[in-house]
Amino acid sequence: MLDWQILRDGDQVGAGTALNDVVVNKSTLARIIDIDCWVGAHYGHGFRADGLIIATPTGSTAYNLSAGGPIIAPGTDAISICPNLSAHADESTACPSVHAEISLHVNTREQEVMFTATGRQVCR
């Protein structure tokens, strides 16, 4: 399970738990968004893509797999971080410990970005 929260300008605008995955993606056509990713206090990677999928082992065989992410065996202490569609990154997937805190910073104010948890749209 993934516990998640969304902060906008320091205010929490959403929180919950997801079984399969959480996804941040653009809502407009033909646009790429910049997403910076931290694992704990360490900068992990910057992604330029249509969006980013963070998947549990249970969710690794769904949207994550179709975007090129790894299949993670059930019970494995790992999660997948995978850009979806039109990715411009040297590394496409990382699998930190399932207990790590992952922070994403979406670097855009000019585009609408959507957040979904296990396939349900949570916020824009």
C-alpha angles and dihedrals in degrees: 000000000000120000109206141180133184121218122192115187088341096308121112108238098171144006138174148118128277128200100199113018150322120229133196113194143155120262099207127077124253096013131122122207129208115230124182115204128203126188106204107319093332125096106240109182146320116237129199105192145112086273148314131261123206108191137184120219087264091053096040093092095054128056091344093060093046089054092053099266124141128269107242118204115241112265094025113138094234144086131205127240109194133165113229123222126342094022120181103192138113092225117041103186139028128183111202124176114291087237094059122110110235119199123192124195115195108209102210138088095168097067133056113243126195130212121204130182117202090341098311119114109237105175147339 
